């Protein structure tokens, strides 16, 4: 079953979404993780998944903080 998981990251309280389809393929939408703790939280969730892409809805800094990390 497909799922969407949301996280609230950074001092901007930005929403990051993780969409996973029935086959386990995953897209991370607006990875705004900023602190090391936030990065580790996202990584722990993503570790068992097959991340295929990062989708950015726009390029505000709070939406792209975690791109280089991923």
Residue pairs with C-beta under 8 A, 6 or more apart in sequence:
1 22
2 19
2 20
2 21
2 22
3 19
3 20
4 17
4 18
4 19
4 20
5 17
5 18
5 20
5 45
6 15
6 16
6 17
6 18
7 15
7 16
7 17
7 18
7 33
7 38
7 41
7 42
7 45
8 14
8 15
8 16
9 16
9 32
9 33
9 34
9 38
9 42
9 65
9 66
10 32
10 33
10 34
10 35
10 38
10 62
10 65
11 34
12 32
12 62
14 30
14 32
14 62
14 63
14 65
15 30
15 32
16 28
16 29
16 30
16 31
16 32
16 33
16 42
16 66
17 28
17 29
17 30
18 26
18 27
18 28
18 29
18 42
18 45
18 46
18 49
19 26
19 27
19 29
20 26
20 49
23 50
24 49
24 50
25 50
25 52
26 46
26 49
26 50
26 51
26 52
27 51
27 52
27 53
27 54
27 55
28 42
28 46
28 51
28 53
28 54
28 55
28 66
28 70
29 54
29 55
29 56
29 57
30 55
30 56
30 57
30 63
30 64
31 42
31 54
31 63
31 64
31 65
31 66
31 67
31 69
31 70
32 62
32 63
32 64
32 65
32 66
33 39
33 41
33 42
33 65
33 66
33 69
34 62
34 65
34 66
38 66
39 66
39 69
42 66
42 70
46 70
51 70
54 67
54 70
56 63
56 64
56 67
57 63
